[in-house]
Amino acid sequence: MIKYCWEWLLYLWLLVYWTVTSVSISVVGTVLYWLLPQKYAHICGRFILQKDFQLFIFILKITGLLILEDEQLRSLANKQEAMIVAPNHVALWDVVFIVARVPNLICIMKANILRNPLFGGGASYLAGYLPVRSITQMLKLAKARLKAGEQLLLFPEGTRTKTDVQWLNPLKGGSALLAKQAAVPVVPVFIRSNARFLEKGWPFYRKPDFPLEINISVG
């Protein structure tokens, strides 16, 4: 019972922490977005988001709520050439773990998620992340970024993985089409977890069983 209550206190504190820090960096990011030249804005935005995500993961680890194996992501952080990083999408916070290790990735995300201050909001735009308003627009913008030598993070399932398919939904064609048109490689990333925390439909008020164990491997 003591352990259960302690975990609830930690979990509630982390939800508050995430809310406060995310809204704060979203506000800061929005201001900097209008003040900084684009080149410096992208550098600043990606730095802010990486450090915020790294601190969040560090707190999860030291409180014993998370066991994370993500060493293979280091190989992506050292790559300089254009590429598409294509992970499965088990949970809402998958981006947090990948960007914490590989900060130069440009995330392609649904516009409503990208605008949400709880997920970086203004800082995400500051970092140059791409909102998906239509497939045609997304492909055009993403192709231009790849041609410019940048690296994209794109979830090829198009949405979070459904529980009944275990680890992978049927794939959409966007990653393959972009890779072909821009002549860049696709690097598969496989995320596994001992829980389906923050899968599609998981409410924030539902506490998972801790510790969460997450393994991220690179193809």
N, C-alpha and C positions, 0 to 999 in steps of 0.2 A: 504493500500500500504506500509506503514511504517513497519507493522508487517511482511508482505510478504518479504520485502527486508532484514529485520533483520534476519528472519529465513534462508534465502539464505546465508547470511554472516556466520551465525553460522554453517550451514550445510557444507559449503565449508571449514571452519576452522577445523571442526571435521574430514573431509576427509583427510585434510593435516596432522592433528594430528595423526590419525590412521596410515597413511602411514609411517610417520617418526618414531613413537614409535615402530611399528611392525617390520620395517626393522632393527631398532637399536637392539631390543631384539633378533631378528633372528641372527644378527651378533654375539652378545654376547653369545647367546645360542650355536652357532656353535663352537666358541672357547672353551667354557666350556665343551662341549660334548667330545672334544678330551683331555681335561686336567683332568677332574674329574673322580674318580672311579664311576661305574654305580650307586651304592647305593646313593651316595651324589649328583650325577647328577640329578637323578629323583626328589629328594627333592628340589634341587635348581631350576630346570626347572618348577616344579609345583608352587613353591612360586612366581617366576618371572611372570608367566602367570596369576596367580590369582590376583596379585597386579596390573598388567597392566589392566586387565579386570575390576577390581573394580574401578580403577581411571577413566576409560573410562565411565562406568555407572554413576559414581558420577557426572562427567561433564555433561552428558546428562540430569541428573535430575536437577542440579542447573541452567542450562540454560533453563529449562522448556520444553525441547524437548521430555522428556520421563516420563511416569508415569508407574512405575513397581511394581507389586504385586508378590513377590517371597518368602514370609515368609515360605511357606511350604517346601521349599528346605532345611531349617535348619534341618529338621528331617533326611535328608539323610547325612548331614555333620557329624552327630553324630554317624552314623552307622560304625562299625568296620569290620563286616563280609563281605565276598565276595558276590557280587551281580551284576546284570546287570541292569543299569538304562536305560530305553527305552522310550525316548520322541518322540512325533511327530516332524516333521522337517519343520516348517512353513517358516523359513528364513535362509539365509546363516550364520547369526550371532547367532543362537540359542546356540551354544557351549559357547559363551561369557557369557551369563546370568547364565548358569548352572555351569560352572567351577568357576565363581566368588564366588559362594556359596559353591560348593562342590569340593575343589581343588584336592583331591586325586583320582578323577576319571581318568582312562586311556581312552582317546578318540580313537575310531576306525574311521578313516577317509580315504577318497580316497587319494591315494598316491600323485596325482597332487595338491590337496588342501593342504596336509600336507607339501609339499615342498615349497609352495608359501610363500615368505617372508612377504607378506601382512597379513598372518594368523599365524604368529609366527615362521614359518620355522624351523630354527635351535633350537629355544627354545622348539618347540613341540617335536622334537626328543630328546632333553635333558630331557624332562619330561617323556619320555618313551611311547609316543603315538604310536599307531600301524597303519602303512599304509596298505591300502587294495590294493594289486597288483593282488591277485587272491583269490577267496572264500576259496579254500582249505588251502592256506597259512594262511589266516586270522583266520579261525577256529582253526587251529593248535596252532598258537601263542596265541590267545585269551583264549583258553582252558587252556593252560599252566599258563597264568596269573591268571585265576580264581582259578585253583588248588593251586596256591601259596597264595591265600587269598586276591588277589587284586580286585578292583572294576572297572567295565567297563562302558563306555558310548557308547551305540550303537543305532543308529537310525534304527528301524525295518522296516521302509518304503524303505530303501536303497537309497533314494534320497529325494529332497525337495518335500513337499506336492503340488500337482497340484491345481491350482485355481478352476477348475471345480468340484473337490471333496470336497471342503471347508476345512476340517480340517485333513483328514487322507486318504492317499493312501492305497490300498491293501497291507497287510504286507508280507514281505519276511519271510523265515523260519529260518534264521540264529540265531536269538535270542532264539527261542524255542529249536533249536538243541544244542546250547551252554549250555543253562540252564539245559537241560536233561543230557548231557554228563558230565558236571561239577557239577551237583546236587546243583545249586544255584538258588535263587529266581530272578524273573524279577520284577522290580519296574516300573510301568508305570508312565510317566510324561506327562501332557497335557498342551501344550502351545497355548494360544489364543491371538489374537491381533486385534486391530481395523483397521489395514492396512495390506497389503501384501507386505510391504517393504522388499526388498532383497529376494523375492521369486525367483524361477527359471525364468531366463530371465529378471529380473529387472535390468536395467542399473544404474550404480552409479551416473550418471549425472541427473537422474530423482529424484527430491526432493519429499518426501512424504508429506502428510498433517500432521503437528504437532499440538499438542503433540501426540506421539505414545503411545498407552496404551497397555501394555503387562501383561497378567496374567499367572502365572505358578502354576499349582496345582499338587500334588503328590497323586498317587493312593495307 
